[in-house]
Amino acid sequence: MKKLLLIAVLMPHLIALGQDRAIYEPVPVRVTPSETGSPPSDAIILFDGSNLDAWNRTADDGPARWHIADGAITVDRDVGTIKTKQAFGNTQLHIEWRPTDVIRSSGQGRGNSGVFLHSLFELQILDSWDNDTYINGQAAAIYLQQPPLVNVTKPPGEWQVFDIVFTAPVWEKGNLKSPAYLTVLHNGVLVQNNVELQGATFTPQPEYKARCGPYSQEERIQDCTGKMPITLQDHGQVVSYRNIWVREL
């Protein structure tokens, strides 16, 4: 009984202490969440099934020329890798992808493509359904750096989903202050958990450079310390994409 009385006496003081830590401003911006596959209200639409206006070729900054049909874009083999016209830093990226169901090879020869965050860091696209390859090169791997925690790949020909949270590297006066980090859900399952990226994934060794040649633009040295485009890889294989949107964080 005494304990109950003590709690009753102390409770208002405990509540007051808690309220001392409460904050009221700034009020979070209202965002309407996605429903049945639609993007949230603050998303930047990169591909909605109708056109490639948000994309250019990496080779010459000309118009992207991948094939559009049935609400999807498909790699037009050997036409070239594409990148967003807009550059991004910290982002939430949603992208749906589908490797062809026509199997002509194995390993890295099945449904190979990739999503390059910051034009430098590849999240691997591959048909990893019953398809042996090196584990840091399978679907949802940070290419040649970090295998996925689990393999949740669907059979070839089925649509799959990446939901990505990317923390961009931070540079200060040309020096790397903080590396990039990547969190990935593949088909709703966590496969990369705030992984530190060791550097660019396509160079002979992982590296961070203030001035660099982004993927498929290796000869075009540029400032890589600010925002950078998102890149989709043409690896000479048939892979489709749809419903691509991004939120700036």
N, C-alpha and C positions, 0 to 999 in steps of 0.2 A: 504493500500500500504506500509506504514511504517513497519507494522508487517511482511509482506512478505520479505522486504529488510533485516530486522533484522534476520529473519530465515535464509536467504541466507548467511548472514555474519557469523552467528554462526554455521551453519551446519558442515563445515569442522572441527571446534574445537570439536563439539559433537562427530563426527565420530572418531577423534583422541583419545578422552577420552575413547570411547568404545574399540578401538584397544589396548589401554594400558592394558585392562583386558583380551585380547585374549591370549590363550596359544596354543602352537604348538607341544609340546612333553609331555609325550610319546604318539605316535600315536596309537589309538585303534587297536587291532588285528582284521584282517578281518575274519569274520565268514559267511559262506554261510548259509542263513536261510533255514528252512525246507519247503518242498513243498509236498502237497498232502499226508501228514502223515509221510514223511521221517524226521529223526532227523536232527538238524543242524550239520554242519561239525565238530564242536568241542565236540560233545556229546560223552559220554561213553555209549556204548550199553550194557544194562543189560539183555535184552531178545529181540531177533529178530524173534522169532518163530521157531528156529531150535534146540536149546539146552539150558541146564541150567548150562553151564560151569561157569557162573559168580556167582553161588549161592551154599550155603551149608545149611544143616540142622542146626538149632540152638541147638538141643539137644546134638549132638555129633560131630559137624563140619564135618560130613560125607557128601557125595554127596546128593544134593537135589533130591527128588524122586517124584515130582508132575507129573501128566500126561500131555504129550505134544501131541496135535493133531490140525490140521488145523491152524497152526500159533499161537496157544494159549497154555498157561499152565493152568491147572485146579487143584485146591486143591484136593489132593487125601486124602480123609477124614481120619483123625487120623494117617496119616503118619508123620505129624509134620510141624511146622512153619519153614520157610526158611529165610536166611539172605544173603546179598551180601558178597562175599569174600573180596571186597574192602571196606575200611572205608571212610566216607565222613564227611566234615564239612558243610560250607555254600553251598547250592545246589539249582539248578532248576531241578525239577523232573517232568517228563511226564510219566503218567501211564494210561492205558486203562483197564477197568474192566467190568465184566458182571455177574450179579447174575443169577442163573438158572431160567428158566421159569416154572419149576415144583414147585408149591407152596404146601408145606406140613404143614406149620405152620404160625405163625404170630409174630409180634413184633421182638424181637431179634433173633427169629428162622428162619428168611427169608434172605438168602443171606448174612450172617454175615461173615465178614473178616475184615482186617484192614491193613493200611500202617503205619509202625512205623518209624518215622524219628528219627535218632540218636539211634535207638533201644529202645527208651524210650517214645516217644510221638505219640499216636495213632490218625491218621485220619481215621474215621470210614467208613468202607464199609458195606452197608446194602441195601436191597431192601426196599426203602422208598416210593414206589409207592402204594398209598392207603393202608398204613400199619402203624397203630398207635403204637407209642412207646414213651419213654421219649425223649424229644427234643435234649438233649445233648448226645443222643446215636443213632440218626438217621444218615443217609448217609451225609458225609461231615462235621459232627461234630468233634471237637476236643474232644475225648471221655471223658465224664463226666465233661468237663470243659466249652466248648463253642459251642452252637448250630450254625448251618449255618445261614447266613443272610436270605436266602430263600431256599426253597426246589425245586431243578430243576431235581430231579430224573426222569429217563425214566422208562417205563414199564419193568418188569422183562423179561430177555432174550435179551435185547438190550444192545449194547456196550455203555459205558459211559467213560468220560475222566476227570481225575484230572490233572491240571497243578499247580505245587506247587513251592513256593519259601520259602526256609527254612533258617533261620538265626540261627546258632548253638549257644549254650550258651558259654560264655567266662569265663574261670577260671584263677585265678592268685594265685599261691602258695596255692592251695587247697581251695581257697575261691571263691564263685561265684561273678564275677564282673558284668556280664550282662546275663539276662535270654535268653531263646530261643524265637523266633518269627516265626509266620507262616502266609503266605498268600496263598489262594487257589482259583482257578477258577474251578468250576464244570460245565462241559459241556459248557465252555466258559463264565460262569457267575460268578462274584466275590461273594464268599460265606464266606471267612475268610479274613479280611483286616488287615494284620500286627498285628495279635493278640499275645499278650504276653502269653507264656505258663507258667502255674503256677508250673509245675514240671511234673514228670513222671505220666502218666495217668492210670497205672495199679496197683499202690500201694494203700494201704488203704486210704491214703491222698496224694495229690500231693506233691512231694518232689524233691529237687535237692541234690545229694550226689556225692562227688568227687570219692568215691569208691562205686559202686552199682552193683546190679544184673540186667542186661537188661531183657526185656520182654522174657519170656519162658526160661530164663537162670538165674532165681532168685538165685539159689544156687552157681552160678559161679561168685563170687565177683571179680570185676576188676576195673581198672582205667577208669573212665568215663569222664575225663576232656579233652580228645582229640577227634580226629575223631572217628566215630562209624559207623557200618554197617546200611543199610536200611533193614527193616524186613517186610515180608509178612506173615500174620497170618493164620494159620490153625485153624479155629473155628469149625471144624467138619461139615461144610456146603459146598455146591457146588458153587464155585465162580471161574471164569476164568479171566486171565490177558493176555495182549498182548502189544507189542510196548512200552517197558519200556526203557527209557533212562534218563540220568542225565548229567547235566553240573556243574562243580565245579565253584563256584563264589569267 
